[in-house]
Amino acid sequence: MRRDLASGETRRFDFGSDIVVEEPLFIPASDRAQEGEGWLVHTALNKRARASELHVFDARRVDDGPVGSWRLPYANPYGFHGCWRSL
């Protein structure tokens, strides 16, 4: 969900009851990004598929749904965290 505190506008996407979303992170599009310009990234548990997923949203258009998704062939425990870095 994204909420504009100035206008009160709320934009959201609902995966339904089979997807449990965990701790979204906001990643700015660049060092000079405008307010809200970037990506929302989160892990999720897909209860029906018994798998962990990663979803990426355009932060300004959350209600359009994910612009990219990825699924593991198994479920990680809740709270599983990772760190990405360049090699």
N, C-alpha and C positions, 0 to 999 in steps of 0.2 A: 504494500500500500504506500501511496505517496499522498501527503496532505500539504497543501499550500496554506501556510498559516496566515498570509495576508488576505487571500480571497476566500479561504474556507473550502476550496475545491478539494475533493478527495478522489483519487484514482486507485482502483484496486483490481486484483486478479484473484479468482477463486479456483483452486485446483480441485475442489471437492473434498469429500471426507476421507478419501483413500491416501491423500498426500499430507504429510506432516512437515511443515516448513520450519527450518532452523535458522536462527541468527543471520539475517541478511546483512551484507556489507555494501556500502556505497563506495564505488571507485570512480573518481573524477575522470572525465574524458581527456583532460590535459591539465597542465599547471595553470592555464589561463581559462579554464572552463567557467561558463556562466552558472548561476545557481541551478542546481538540479541536473546539469548536463553531465551525464556519465552513465554508469551501469550499476544495477543492483544484482548482486551475486549471492546465492545461498545454496546450501545443501538441503536435502529433503529426504524423508523416508517414504517410499511408495509401499504402502501396506499390502496392496493387492499383488504387486509384482515381487514383494519381499526383496526390495533392492534399494540402495542409496542412489540418489540423483543429484546433479548439479544443474542449476537453472540460472540463466543470465537474462536480465530485462533491461531495456532502454528505460532509464529512470524517469524520463519525461512521459513515457507511454506505457506505464505498468499495466494498464487495463487491456493492452493489445496482446498480452501474454509473453512468454519467453521468446527471445530472439535466438536462443541457443539452449540446448539441453543435452545432458550426457548421463548415462546410467551405468552403474557397476552391475555385474551379474550376481551380486550378493548385497546384503545389508551390513553397513557399518553400525557400530553402536551409536546411540545418541551422543552428541557432544564431540564426535570425532572432528578434529581440526587438522588442517594441513597448512603448509607454508610453501609458497612458490618463490623461486629465485632463479636468476640467470646463472648459467654455468660458465 
